Amino acid sequence: MKSNMIQHSRLPLLLMLLFLLGGPEVSAQWLKSKRTFAKEQREEKERESKLSPYERFFEKDKPKSSQGEFLKLHQKEQRLYIELPVEQLQKEMLMAATVTDVSNPQLALPGFKNNGPIPIQFVQKDSLITMEVVNNDLMLDQASQHLLEEVKGSYTNVTLHTFKLVGYATDSTSLLFEVTDFFLKEQRFFDGLVSNVGSYRLSSSPNSGLSYIDQIKSFENNAVVTVERSAMVSLANQRGTALKDYPVTYRLTYSIVELPEEPMIPRLSDTRIGYFLTEKNILHTESGQIEPATFARRRRVEPLHPEVIAQGGLSEVKKPIVYYIEDTFPERWRAAIKAGVLRWNKAFERIGLKDVVQVRDFPKDDPQFDPDNIKYSCIRYIPVGIENAMGPSWYDPRTGEIINASVMVYSNVIKTLNNWCFVQTAQLDPTVRTKTLPDDRFMEALEYVIAHEIGHTLGLMHNMAASSAYTVEQLRSPEFTKKYGTTPSIMDYARWNYVAQPEDKGVNLNPPFLGVYDYYAIEWGYKVFPELGGDFIKESKALQKFVAKHESNRLYKYGAQQLGLRLDPSAIEEDLSDDPVKAGELGLRNLQYILSHLDEWIQDDPDADHRNDLYEQILGQAYGYYNNIFAFVPGVILTQSSEQSGIPRYQVLPREKQRAAALWLLNNVANFRKLGEQAQATHLQVAALKPFELAEGDIMKMAMLNTSKLAISNYFDPTSYSPLEYLEDVYQHVFRKTLSRDERVSSYERRFQEIFVRYLVAAMAYSLDNIYPVGFKGSDDLALQFAQNYPHLRPICPHTECEETSIQLLGFGNDYGMVDHLWAQAINLTTDYTLDYTIKVRKLLEKVTKTTSDPTLKAHYKLLLNTINRRLEK
């Protein structure tokens, strides 16, 4: 240290010596330079001191910027800034985050928003900028606008985040603030990872050191910020941990969208028509009351020449709905995608609108085009191993106007279409009896899927009641099916004609081009009323009259998807006809026929991989037929109807039909196993696991777990099939041989008895039928749903077998306003009934245990008796 100090002290002496040796001219020049440099430094400091914080930001190390008309984005040293025009303060916008890509698509689904777009606004509060979630639940009618300030206090906004103001632009037209932490850290409304994978809860620990701003873009009326995040995730439930500290990296694209300056005329919803909904509360001046209301979500479609429509002609529209097809799609798919989009023009032409829906390729010569720009609705190709497609949308929460809606098509959708067509139509259609669908059949199937998704982007919800409008006889009729297809709506989950038998020559196996209901729904949603001057209340009254004309016609019925309690057997997924028992019998007969020819038809399959997939699909399809009949037993038909129509809003099926369905399940559990025994002959790897035998327990549960639902239907109609009658039928069937002292009780029958006893003792404690969860929820692919129940058939996570596939990975679109759970504990006397039958079974077992000579059967009876005694003695 001392040596360094000595060296530093010599430097001024050396400089002085050099200065003296240089002579007077050098000395003067040096002094002048020194003064000039000092002056320049003073001037620079003085100039910098006069700069505003905004000017200093851009003075050095100029940021990477994206400058749009809406707002500007600036990125500097991995920090992100928004430059917002002052005129945009307190203006309502939409914001959402979409998963762009991910290292494991089971943990974050590309193209998916875990939360819908939320309305936001930026507000300046002194030196802070706040982002607020706009509370726009309340809407005032035109006569109530003077009350706006008075009611605001009851509907305040929610502050989501605060940002520190950097400064104003020189002309004071915009302000700059930093937003880095908001975009890099996890936010409540903008999740990237899924919350659950099946029954497993996902927890994550973000790795902030690996998160960064990846891309910024600003456009005419929206802006996007893409961030890359990394985290360690774990999956666990009550039974344990399936995944621990598993690394995942994903990119999340945030979009901020300017809402239209002039709101669209809203359309009050009608519960008899299935549109996605936007909830509002409307304050009426006349009554002084706030009434809940919902607007239908729909596109803004305005005719150029309404007078032409009034004269019976066709008018083009001011702004067509244009979909852009991504250029990465396989060439084989493109024509089908375009045809699926354009199908809907037929429905718009019915109401005088021409070329409403258009489809174009991604522009190659337009530098302004960007698929991330919300201005463009795109059909995107997602090359991940997910068998799905979906149509997410952005809508204006003020009016329900859909301002953007894209379709995501995952590459493995082709596998689903191959499997569907085979298991549902191979009994009649020889062209599908191959490993790969021929081009014409594939084009038909993909066109149908795209048309279904485009229906969602136009605002249509699933109509799960549509397919129950047809009878089994109609579905086997060539004339009827050629005219109407398999269902009145392609927005139903009714696929191909699995009812048609090999001898039903000439029957159409496909869904319709568009169904009767689809034309009807588009007319309701998009018919224009120029004569009413934009008064949505008057439009609603006119539309109510239109719906009333069709209300009694079963072809036009709408039935919401039931994701919770499933009471209505006419509005379930993957079903055909109004008689699931008859349709299921015919469907099972077809599956037997297909299984018997599986090896013969699929020969170019040396590793048997494709046949294994088809086997699983057949398994799921068969399970689905039983599931449909299971839902038929309680049998409450729900109908959205007006008072004037006289149509009951709920109606219980006749007792004879309910009981016939219950007895069918009891008598046909064994046939499910027989289908599996037939499948053993295929010698496939998956067949060796005996999945039919494993699933047989679920089928047994279906045959006995309708007590609580029957309590509801019997409450609605006391003349219907009662829970007590149902339990007696189950008891008589399950213990038939025991009651007659027949000791030839098979292992299958012993299993049936064991499940019934376990149900009785469990039901006494909870009186709920979900003690043994059974059956499918609403979704697309029955085979995939079967994998939820039996996870060992298909591992989901790397190196780990999870219990279920996440339900959100399966749905072709998501509905709003589903049939919710019905809390009926007050009328559910399951506990009383099951106690009676538990005692009844105990008395029987006490008798037969003493008299049975077969040691295996005696041990079985003792086990059942012990199970009951342990429960009753608690």
N, C-alpha and C positions, 0 to 999 in steps of 0.2 A: 504493500500500500504506500509506504514512504517513498519508494523509488518512483512510483507513478506520479506522486505529488511533485517531486523534483523535476520530472520531465515536463509536466504541465506548466510549472512556473517559468521554465526557460522559453516557452513559446513566444510570449510578448517581446522578450529581448531579441529573439531571432528575427521577428517581424520588424522591429524597430531598426535593426542593423540593415536589413534588406531595404527598408525605406530610405535610410541615409545614403546607402551605396548607390541608389537609383538616381540621385540628383534632384534638383528643384522641379523639373518638368514632371517627372514621375510622381513626385510628392504631391504636387498640385492636382494632378489628374486623379490620384487616389482619394484625396480629400473630397474632391467634387463628386466622385462616384459614391462615396460613402454618404454624402449629404443627400444626393439624389435618391439613393436606395431608402434612406430613412424617411424622406418625404413621401415616396411612393407607398411605403408601408403605412404611414399616417393616413394618406388619402384612401388607401384600400380599407383600412379599419373604419375610417369615417364613412366611406361608401357602404360598407357592410352594415354599419350601425343604422344606416337609413333604410336598409332593405327590410321589407316585411317578412315575417316567418314563412309566408307562402313563397316569396321570391327567393329566400335563402334555400328553401327546399329544392328548388330547381336550379340553383346557381352552380353547385358543384355535384359531381357524380349524378348526372342527370338520370332520372328513373326510366325504367322500361314502362311504357304507357300504352294503353288501349283507349282510344278516345271515340266515344259514340255520342249521339245526340242526347241520349237519356242521362248518362253519367259517365265519368271518366275513372279509369282504374290506373293506379300507379304502383309499380313494384320497385323497391329500392333496398338493397342489402337484405333480401329475404323478409322485408317488411312490406305490408300491403296497405295502401291508402285509397280511400274513395274521395273523389272530387265531385261534389253534388251541387248542381245548380240550385241557387236559393229558391227559385220558383218551384222546386220539387219538394221543399220542406212541407211536411204535413199533408202530402199527397199520398193517397192509398196505393200501395204496390202489393205484389205477391212475391213470396219467397219460398223456395223449397230446395231440397238437396236430393240428388239422384246418384245412385251408385253407378260409376262409369266402368270400372273393372275391379277384379278382386282375385287374390291368390287361391281362394277356395269358395266357389259359388254357393256352397251350402250355408255359408256364414254371412254373406251379403250378396243379394241377387242383382246382377247387372241390369240396369234399366229400371230398377224398382225404387220407389219412394216409400220409405218406412212410415213417413208421415205425409199427409196431403199438404199442398201449398197453403201457407198461412198469410193472411193480410197483415202488412206491416206499414209503418210510416216512420220517417226520420223527423225528430223535433229538436230544435235548438233550445238549450236551457243554459244561459250564460256561456261559460267556456266548455260546456259539454254538449255532445250530440247524443240523444237517446234513440234507440230503436224500440218502437212500441208495437205490440200486437194489437191491431185495431179491433175494437169491439163494435162490429156492425150488425149485431143481432137485431137491433130495433130499427124498424122502417116506419116512417110517418107517411100517411096518405097526404095527398096534395093539400087538403084543407087543414092539415095539422102542422104545417111547417113552422108556424109561429111558436110552437111549443118546443122546438128543437133544443134551445138553451136550457129549458126547465127540466127536460128529461135526461140531459147528458150526464148529470151527476149519478144516475143509477146505472149507467152503462159506460163506465170509464175504461180506458185502454189499460193494457198490462205492459209495464216496462220490462223489456227482454234483456237489454244490454245498454251500457253507456260507453261512449268513445270520447277521447280527449281531442278537442279542436286544435289543429295545427295552425290554421290561419285562413284568411279570406284571399281570394284572387284580387289582383290589382284594381280591377274594375268593380269589385264587390258583387259580382254576379254568381259566384260559386264559393263554396267553402271546402276545406280539406281536412280530413280526419283519418286517424289510423284505425284499422280494423283487423290487424294481424291475429290477435289472440282470439277474436270471435271465430274466425274461420279455421284456426288450427286446433282449437280445443273442442271437445264434444259438447254439443248443445242439446237442450231438452227437446226442441221441435225438429231437430235435423240429425236424427240417428243414421248411421251408415250400416252398422251391423244389425242383424236380426235380433230380436229379444229372446226368441225361443227357437230351438230346433226340435220339433216334436214336443215331447214332455220335458225336455231338458231346458233349463234356464241358462241363458248365455250371460256370462259376466266377462268384462274385459278390463285390462289395465293398459291404457294408452302409453306408447313410447314416444314422448314428445320430442326426443332428440332425433327421431327419424321422420318427423312430420314436416312438410314444407309446402309452400305455394307452388304449384306446378304450372298453371296456365291461367291467363286472364284474357277476357274478350269483352268488348263493349259494342253494342249494336244500336240500332235506331230507337228501340223501345225496351231493351232489356240488356242485361249484362250477366256474364258467367265467370265464376271463379272455381278452378279445379284445384283441389288439394290432395296430396298423398299422405296417408296416415298409416301407421303401423301400431300393432297392439298384440298383447298376449291374451288369448281367450281361453275360457274354461266352460265346460258343459256339465251340469250336475242337476240331479233331482233328489227326491227323498230316498231313493234307493242307492244313490252313490254318484260318483263322478265318472263321466264317460270320456272327458277330455280335460287335460290339465296343462295350462301354460302353452297353448298351441299358438305359434306365431302366424299372424295374418297381416297382409298388406292390401290396402284397397285405395282406390281413388274415388273421391266424392266431388260431384259438380254441383255447386250452388248456383241457382239462377234467381235473379231479381228482375221482376217484370212490371212494367208500367201498365196500369189498367186503362181501359178506353176512356177518353175524355167525355164522351157521351154514352151513358149507360144504355144497354139494350132494353127494349120493352120486355119485362119479365113475363113468365107464364105460370100462373098458379097451378100447382100440381093437382092431379086427380088420382086417388088411390086405386082406381080401376085400370090405370095405365102405368106401365113400368118404366119410369124414368129415374135416373139418379136425381137426388134432391139437394136443395140448398135451404137450410132452415132459417126462418126469419120470425120476428115478432112485429106485428103491424099495429100501430096506434091509430084508432079510428076516432075522429072528432065527434061524430054524431053520438056514438055510444059512450065515448070516454074510456073505452076498454082497450087493453092490449090483447090481441088475439094471436095465437101461434099460426104460422102459415109456412108452406114450403113452396119453393119455385123449382120447376123442372130445369135441369141442366141441359142446354141445347146450344147448337151453333147459331150464329147470327146469319140468317138467310133472308135477304130482302130482294124482291123482284125488281128488275129494271123497269118493267112495264106492267104494273098491276091491272091496268085497263085491258090488256091482252088476255090475262087470266080470266077476268070477268066475262069476256066474250067467248071463253072456252078454248083459248089458244095456249101456247107455251111461251113463257118469258124466261130469258136468261136472268141471272142474278147479279147484283152489284159486286159481290165478292165471292167467287166460287170457293168451295172447300177443296184445297189441293193437297194431295199426299205425294211426297217424294220418296222414291224407292232407292234404298242404298245400293251402290254398285257392287258390293261384295256378295250379294246373293248368288247362289248357284244359278247359272243361266236357265236350267230346267225349271226353276221355280217362278221366274219373273212373269211369264204370261198368266199363270194362275193367280198370282198376287194382284196383278192389274185387273183381271176379270172379277176377283172377289171384291175389290174396292168399287168398281163401276156397277155392280149389281144394284146398289141402292138408288141409282138414278131412276130405275123403273118405278120405285115408290114415290120419288119426288115428282115424276111426270104425271102421276095420278092427281096431283094438286096443282098442276100447271107450271111447274118449275123445271127448267131445261138445263142440263149439264151442270147441275149443282155440285156433284162430286167429280173431281178430276184426278188423274194420276200421272206423274211424270218421273223420269229418271233423275238422279242427282245431276244438276247442271255441271258440265265440264268447262264451260267458257264463261262462267259468271263468278268473278272473284269475290262478289259480295255474299255468295251463298255459303252458309255454314250450318250443318245439321244441329249444332248446339244453340243456334239462334231460335228462340221461341217463336219467331215469326213463321217458321217453317214446320209443318207437321210432317213427320217422316215415318217411314216403315223401315225399321232397323233390323239388321241381321246380327244376332248375338251368338257367336260360335263357342258355346259352352254346352256341356252334357246335360241339359235340362229339357225335358219333354213338355214344352209349354209355349204359349204365346199370350200376350196381354196388351191391353190398350189403355195406359195411364193418360190422364188429361189434366189440363190447367183450366180453371174456371173462375169467373168473376164472382166473388161471394156476394156482391150487391144484387146481382140479377140472375145468376146461374148461367151466364153466357160462357160457353166453352171457347177459350181463346187459343188453345193449342191442345192437340191430342195425337200422340204418336202410337204406333204399334210396334211392340218388341216381339220378334220371332226368333225363338231359340233353335239352334241347329238340330237338336234331337227330336223336334216335333215330327220329323219324318218317321222316326221309329214308332211314335204313338199312332200315327196314321196307318202305318203298315199293320200294326197289331190290331187296331180297332177294326179295320176292314176285314182282316182275316177271321177273327173270332166272331164277328157279327154277321158276315155275309158269305163265308166260304162254303156253307152248306148249299148255296144256290149259284154262286158266281165262280166259275172255274178260273177266271183271270186273276183272282187274288191268291190263288193257291201256289204262290211262289215266294221266294225269299225277299224279292223286291217288287213292289207294286209296278205294273206297267204304267207308262207315262199318262195315258188317258185317265186311269183310275186315280193315280197320284194327283193329277191336276184337279180333278173333281174334289178330292178330299181336302187339298190345301186351299182351294178356292173357297170351300165352305168355312174353313177355320178363319181365313182372312175376313170373309164377309161377316162372320160372328164378331170378330174384334172391331171391325169398322162400325158395326152397330153400337158397340160400347162407346166409341169415340163420337158418335152422334147423340149420345145421352141415354141410350136404351139399356135398361137393366135386364138381367136374366128373367125370363118368364118360365118358371118351372112347372106351371100348370098346363102349358100348351099341349103337350103330347097326350095328356089324359082326355083330350076331346075326341079321340078316335077309339073305335072298338077294335078288338082283335080281328074280327071278321073283315073290317075295312082295310086293315093292314095286310091282309092276305089277298086283297082284291087287286088285280092288275089295273082295272079302270080307275078305281079310287086312288091308288098310290101314284099313278102317273099324273093325276090332276093335283093331288094335295101333298105328295111326299109322305114323310114319316111323322110330321108335326105341323101345327099351324104357325110355328115360329122358329126361326133359326137361332133365336136368343134363348131357347131351351137347351138343356143338356140331353137332347134326344139325338142320337147319332144315326146309325144305320139300322136297317130293318132286321133285327134279330128274331122277330116273331115268324117271318116267312119260312115255310118248310121247303125241303128239297123238291117236293112235288108241285109247289106253287109257281109254275112257270109264268114268266111275263110280269111278275110283280116288281115294282120299282123299289129298290133297296136304299135309295138315297134320301137325305133331307131335301126339302124344296129349294128352289132358286131363291125365293123369298116366300114366307108364309102369309096366310091371310091376315094374321095378327100383325105382322111386320108392316104391311101396307097401311093398316089401320093406325098403328102407333106413330108412324111418320106423319100421317095426315093430322093426327091430333097435335103433334109437337111442332109442325112447321107450316100449317095452313095459315095464310095471312088474312088479316081483316082490315084493309085500308079504310073501310067505311066507318070503323069504330074509333079512329083517331088516336090509336096508341093507348087506349084505356084498358089496362090488363084485367080490371074487374069485369068490364063488359065482355071482353074476349073469353073470360072464364065461363060466363053464363052461356055464351054461344056454344062453347066446347062441351059443356055439361049436357046440352040438348043432343049434341052429336053422339056422345058416349051413350046416352040413354037409348038411342035407336038400336044399339048393338048389344046392350047389356044382357039381354036374355039369350043371346046366341053363344053357345059354348065355345065356338071357334075364337071368340074375341076375349075370352077370360084371361085375366092376369093373375098369376100366383107368385108371391115373393119367395125367394130362396130361404129355406129353413136351416140355419146353421146351428141353432140351439135346439130347443125342444121341437121334435118333429111329430106333429099331430096330424097334419094333412097329407094323406097318401097320394093325393092328386097333384101335389107340387113337390115332388122329389126328383133327384137327379138320376140320369142314366136309365130312365124307364120309358116304356111305350105302352099305350092303351089305357083304358079305364079299368082294366082287370089285371092286376099284377099276378094273381094266382094262375090264370090261364096263360098269360104272356110268359110267366116264369117257367111253367111246364113246357111250353113250346121252345123256349130258349134253352132249357136244359137238354131237351131232346136234340136240338141242333149241336150243342157242345159235345154230346156223346158221339154224334155222327162225325164231327170234325176230329175229335180225339182218335177215333178208330181209323182215320185216314191220314193222321199227322205225318207218320214216317213215309207214307206213299206220296204225299203231295210235296213235302219239303225234302228234296233229295240232295241238292247242292249245299250241304251243310255238314262238312266232314267232322267238325268239332262239336256239332249239335248246339252251338251257342244260340242260333236263331230259334230252334225248337224249344230250348229252355225258356227263352223269352215268351214265346207263344204259350207255353205251358203255364207260366205264371199269369199271363193275361187271361187264359181260360179259367184258371183258378179264381182270379178276381172277379171275372164276369159271373161265374156261378154263385160266388158269395154274394154278389150284388143282387141277383134274382131273389135269393132268400131274404136279403135285407129289405127289398121292396115289399115283400109279403109281410115281413115283420112290422113295417110301418102301416100296413093296411089293417091290422087287427084293431087298434083303438079307433081308427077311421073317422076323424072329424074333418069334414070338408069345409074349408074356410073360404068365404067369398066376400070380396069387397063390393058391396052393392048399395044403391041408394034406397031410401025409405020408399020412394014411389014405385020402385020396381017390384016390390013384394018378394024378392029373392032373399031367402034366409041367409044371414051372414055366417052362420055355422049350422051344419047339419050332420048328424051322426049317421054312419052307414047302417043299413038294416042289420038287425041282430044276426040273421042267418048268414050274411056275408062275413061279418066279423068272426063268428064262430067257425065258419068254414075255413077261413084263413088260418085261425089258430090251430085247428085240427090238421090242416095241411102241413104246417110246420112240424107238429109233433110226429106226424106219420112219415115225413120225408127227410128227417135227419139222416136216416140210414141210407137214403138215396144219394146224399152228398158224399158219403164214404164210398158208395159203389162207383160213383164217377171217378173217385180217386183210385179205386182198385183197377178200374179200366185204364187209368193213366199209368199205372205201374208197368203195363205192358210195353210202354214206349221205351223203357230202359234209359230214360234221360237222367242226368245227374241230379237235377232238382227234384225229380220224382222220388229218388232214393231217400230224400229227407221226409217223405210222406206228409207233405204240407196239407193235403186234404184231411188226413187223420188229425193233424194238429188243429186245424180250423174247425173240426167237428165240435169241439167244446163250445166255440162261439155260436154255432148253429143251434146247439142244445140250449144255450142261454137265450137265443132269440125266441125259442119255443116257450119260454117261461117268464120272461122279464117284461111283460106288458101290464102288470097289475096296476101300477100307479097311473099309467096313461089311460087305462080302462076306467079308473076312478074318475078321471076328468070327463071322458065321453059319456059315462053313465050318469054323471051329474048333469050334463047337458040334456040327456035323454034317458030317463029312468027305464024306458022299455028296451034299451039296448043291452048288449052283452055285458054282464056285470063282472067285476073282479072276482066275486065269490064263485060264480059259474066257471070262470076261467081257471081258477085255482083247482076246482074240482075236476075239470077236464084234464089238467096237467097231472094231478095226483093219480087219477084213474089210469092214465096212459103210462106214466113212469113206473108205477108199482103194479101194473096189470098182472104180471106173472107172480109177483109176490102175494097179491091178494088172492089169487087162485091156488096158491101153494105149489106153483110150478117151479121146480128148482133148476130148470134149464135157462138160467139167466146168464146171458153172454157178457163178456167184458164190456162191450158197448153199452148194454143196458145197465150194468153196474155203474158205469161212469155217469150215465144219465141220472141215476138215483143220487149219486154222490153230489152232483152239481145242484140238484133240486134241494137236497138237505142243506147244503152250504148256503144256498140262496135264502132259505127259510130262516135260518138262525141269524144271518146277517141282516135281513130285512126287518127283523124284530127290533133291531137297534136303530136303524136309520130310516126305514120305510121309504127308501128311494130306489128306483130301478137302476141308478147308475153305480150301484155297488159293484156290479160286473159290467164295465163299459163294453158295449157290443155294437156292432154295425158301423156304417160309414157316416161321416159328415158330408156336407155338400162339397163335391169336388169333381174333377174331370176323369181321372184315370183309376178304374177300379183295381187294377193290378198294383198300382203304386200305393193305393190305400191299403190293400192287403199287406203290403210290405210294412206299413205302419204298425199293424197288429202283430206281424211276425218278422221282426227285424233281422233275424239270423239268416233269412233268405237273401238279403241284400244289404251288405254293410254300407253305411252312409258316410261316416267320417274316416279319415285315414287311420288305419291300425286299430280302429275302435268300432264296435257294432252298437250304434245308437238305436233307441227304441222306435223312433218314428221319423218319417220325412216331414220337414216343416210344411204345414198345411198351406202356407202362402206360396209355396213353390208350385202348387198344383192347379191353382184356379185360373180359368180363362176369363179374366176380368173379375172385379170385386164389386159386390152390390152394396147399396146403402139402404138402411131401413129394413133389415131382415126381421123375420118373425122372432120375437124375443122369447126368453124363458117365461113360463107361466108358473107362478108360485101358487100351488094348490094344496098346501099342507092341510088346510082346514077341512078339505073334502076327501083327503086321501086316508083311508082306513086300512092301509096295507099292514100296519103293525098288528091291528086286531085280527085280520084275516090270517096272517102268517103265523101268529101265535096259535090260533085254532088248529091250523094244519100241521104245525110242528108237534103239537100234542097228539094229533091224530096219527101222524107217522110214527111217533114214539110208541104208542100203544100197539101199532101193527108190528113194529120191529121187536118189541118185547115178546110178542107171541111167536113170531117166526124164528127168532134166535133160539128158542127152546126146542123147536120141532125140526129145524133144518138139519139134514144129515150131511150134505156136501160141505166139506171143511172150508173150501175157498169161499163159498157163499156165506157160510156161518161167520167167518172172519170179517167179511164185508159188512154184514148186518151189524155185527158188534161195533165196528168202527163208526158206522152211521149213528148207532144208538149212543155211543160215547160222545160223539160230536154234539148231539142234541142235549144230552144230560149236562155236559159242561156248560152249555149256554143257559139252560133253564135253571141251573143251580147257582148262577151268579147273583 
